[in-house]
Amino acid sequence: MKIAILGGSFDPPHIGHALAALQIRELLNLDQVWLMPCFIHPFGKKLSNVNHRFAMAKCLENKNIKVSDFELRNKKISYTIDTLDALSKKYKNDIFYWILSSEDLESFQKWKNWQEIVGKYNLIIFPRRPQASLKEKVKKCLSLKSIPDNITVISLDKLVTTGISSTIIRERVKKNLPITYMVPEEIENFILTNNLYK
């Protein structure tokens, strides 16, 4: 199978995650997209309870979008290179792609063994919002003269994007503002029931 992985905090997961996964699978004719919550953020970002984040991510599952606990089972800091190495070793007949948002590019050279990721694995880069020449930004941030075959840069004109972010949702919940339409109803109810982000 061809499987793309969308890693992240998912604190909380939202419509933007679901739209990205849906469209990337369609555009690149992939079999599945795996949403993969991290256990501990590699840059020390404070996260909500891991069980809550995993349960909310499960609300986005369907036939083609799955939620993986692969990084959660390790119970340690999640590094992309380690995850891709382990997945490739465990699932030898599958081809894996790692999804990066255009915002991830800014910090990519701080990632563990980032050059090995670029040289060894398939990357899919999608724009979070309109910006000038994403391909040029990719080349600059990944120290490339040209974009190799293992890196796919998705054009904004092929995507439906939102300005929704987990940060915006958490801030709205803290201010007692509605988050309807930003997250599925099931996730909204989970947040309210568990008194998250207050």
C-alpha positions as CSV (number, residue, x, y, z in Angstrom):
1,M,0.0,0.0,0.0
2,K,0.9,3.6,-0.4
3,I,0.5,5.3,2.9
4,A,0.9,9.0,3.8
5,I,1.5,10.0,7.4
6,L,0.3,13.2,8.9
7,G,2.0,13.5,12.2
8,G,1.3,16.2,14.8
9,S,0.0,17.0,18.3
10,F,-3.7,16.9,17.3
11,D,-4.4,19.1,20.3
12,P,-7.2,19.2,19.1
13,P,-7.7,17.6,15.7
14,H,-9.9,19.7,13.5
15,I,-11.5,20.1,10.0
16,G,-8.2,21.3,8.5
17,H,-6.5,18.0,9.4
18,A,-9.4,16.0,7.8
19,L,-9.4,18.2,4.7
20,A,-5.7,17.9,4.2
21,A,-5.7,14.1,4.6
22,L,-8.7,13.7,2.3
23,Q,-7.3,15.8,-0.5
24,I,-3.7,14.5,-0.3
25,R,-5.0,10.9,-0.6
26,E,-7.1,11.8,-3.6
27,L,-4.6,14.0,-5.4
28,L,-1.7,11.4,-5.1
29,N,-3.9,8.3,-5.5
30,L,-2.8,6.9,-2.1
31,D,-4.3,4.0,-0.4
32,Q,-4.5,5.5,3.1
33,V,-3.5,8.5,5.2
34,W,-2.5,7.8,8.8
35,L,-3.0,10.5,11.4
36,M,-0.2,10.0,13.9
37,P,-0.3,11.8,17.2
38,C,3.0,12.3,18.9
39,F,3.6,11.2,22.5
40,I,6.0,14.0,23.5
41,H,6.6,16.9,21.2
42,P,10.3,17.0,20.1
43,F,10.5,20.8,20.7
44,G,9.1,20.6,24.2
45,K,5.6,21.9,23.4
46,K,3.2,21.3,26.3
47,L,0.4,19.0,25.2
48,S,-2.9,17.8,26.5
49,N,-3.4,14.2,27.9
50,V,-2.3,11.8,25.3
51,N,-5.4,9.6,25.7
52,H,-7.6,12.6,25.0
53,R,-5.7,13.6,21.9
54,F,-5.8,10.0,20.5
55,A,-9.5,9.7,21.3
56,M,-10.3,12.9,19.5
57,A,-8.1,12.0,16.5
58,K,-10.1,8.7,16.2
59,C,-13.2,10.8,15.5
60,L,-11.7,11.7,12.1
61,E,-11.3,8.1,11.0
62,N,-13.0,6.7,8.0
63,K,-12.3,4.0,5.4
64,N,-9.2,5.7,4.0
65,I,-8.1,7.9,7.0
66,K,-6.8,5.9,9.9
67,V,-5.3,6.9,13.3
68,S,-2.1,5.3,14.3
69,D,-0.8,4.9,17.9
70,F,2.6,3.9,16.5
71,E,4.4,6.9,18.2
72,L,2.3,6.7,21.3
73,R,3.3,3.1,22.0
74,N,6.9,4.2,22.3
75,K,6.1,6.5,25.1
76,K,9.0,8.8,24.4
77,I,9.9,11.9,22.2
78,S,8.7,11.3,18.7
79,Y,11.3,11.9,15.9
80,T,10.2,11.6,12.3
81,I,13.3,9.8,11.2
82,D,13.0,7.2,13.9
83,T,9.3,6.7,13.0
84,L,10.0,6.3,9.3
85,D,12.9,3.9,9.8
86,A,10.8,1.8,12.1
87,L,7.7,1.7,9.8
88,S,9.8,0.9,6.8
89,K,11.4,-2.0,8.7
90,K,8.1,-3.3,10.0
91,Y,6.0,-2.9,6.8
92,K,8.4,-3.9,4.1
93,N,5.8,-4.1,1.4
94,D,4.3,-0.7,1.9
95,I,5.6,2.7,0.7
96,F,5.4,5.6,3.2
97,Y,5.2,9.3,2.7
98,W,5.5,12.0,5.3
99,I,3.3,15.0,5.1
100,L,4.7,18.4,5.9
101,S,2.7,21.6,6.0
102,S,4.4,24.7,4.5
103,E,4.7,26.0,8.1
104,D,6.8,22.9,9.1
105,L,9.4,24.0,6.6
106,E,10.5,26.9,8.7
107,S,11.8,24.6,11.5
108,F,12.7,21.6,9.4
109,Q,16.5,22.0,9.7
110,K,16.0,21.6,13.5
111,W,14.5,18.2,13.0
112,K,16.7,15.2,14.0
113,N,18.7,13.9,11.0
114,W,16.7,16.2,8.6
115,Q,19.0,15.6,5.7
116,E,18.6,11.9,6.0
117,I,14.8,12.3,5.8
118,V,15.1,14.4,2.7
119,G,17.5,12.0,1.0
120,K,15.9,8.7,2.0
121,Y,12.1,9.2,2.3
122,N,9.1,10.5,0.3
123,L,7.8,13.9,1.4
124,I,4.5,15.6,0.6
125,I,4.4,19.3,1.2
126,F,1.1,21.1,1.2
127,P,0.4,24.8,1.7
128,R,-1.5,25.9,4.8
129,R,-2.3,29.3,3.3
130,P,-1.5,31.3,0.2
131,Q,2.1,32.3,-0.2
132,A,4.6,33.2,-2.9
133,S,6.2,30.3,-4.7
134,L,6.1,27.3,-2.3
135,K,8.5,25.4,-4.5
136,E,11.2,28.1,-3.9
137,K,10.5,28.0,-0.2
138,V,10.9,24.2,-0.2
139,K,14.3,24.4,-2.0
140,K,15.5,27.1,0.4
141,C,14.4,25.3,3.6
142,L,15.5,21.9,2.5
143,S,18.8,23.1,1.0
144,L,18.0,21.8,-2.5
145,K,19.0,23.1,-5.9
146,S,16.0,21.4,-7.5
147,I,13.1,19.3,-6.1
148,P,13.9,15.6,-6.4
149,D,11.3,12.9,-7.4
150,N,10.8,11.8,-3.8
151,I,9.4,15.3,-2.8
152,T,5.9,16.3,-4.0
153,V,4.9,19.9,-3.6
154,I,1.1,20.3,-3.9
155,S,-0.1,23.5,-5.6
156,L,-2.5,25.6,-3.6
157,D,-4.9,25.9,-6.6
158,K,-5.6,22.2,-6.2
159,L,-6.6,22.4,-2.5
160,V,-9.4,23.6,-0.3
161,T,-7.6,25.1,2.7
162,T,-8.7,26.7,5.9
163,G,-7.2,29.1,8.4
164,I,-8.2,26.8,11.2
165,S,-5.5,25.8,13.7
166,S,-5.4,23.9,17.0
167,T,-4.1,27.1,18.6
168,I,-7.1,29.1,17.5
169,I,-9.5,26.4,18.7
170,R,-7.8,26.2,22.1
171,E,-8.0,30.0,22.5
172,R,-11.6,30.1,21.5
173,V,-12.5,27.4,24.0
174,K,-10.6,29.3,26.7
175,K,-12.7,32.4,25.9
176,N,-15.9,30.4,25.9
177,L,-16.4,31.1,22.1
178,P,-18.0,28.5,19.9
179,I,-15.9,26.1,17.8
180,T,-18.8,24.8,15.8
181,Y,-17.8,24.0,12.2
182,M,-14.0,24.1,13.1
183,V,-14.2,20.6,14.5
184,P,-16.6,17.7,14.0
185,E,-19.5,17.7,16.5
186,E,-18.1,14.6,18.2
187,I,-14.8,16.4,19.0
188,E,-16.6,19.5,20.1
189,N,-18.6,17.4,22.6
190,F,-15.4,15.6,23.8
191,I,-13.7,18.9,24.5
192,L,-16.7,20.2,26.5
193,T,-17.3,17.0,28.3
194,N,-13.7,16.7,29.4
195,N,-13.3,20.4,30.2
196,L,-10.3,20.7,27.9
197,Y,-8.4,24.0,27.2
198,K,-10.0,26.0,30.0
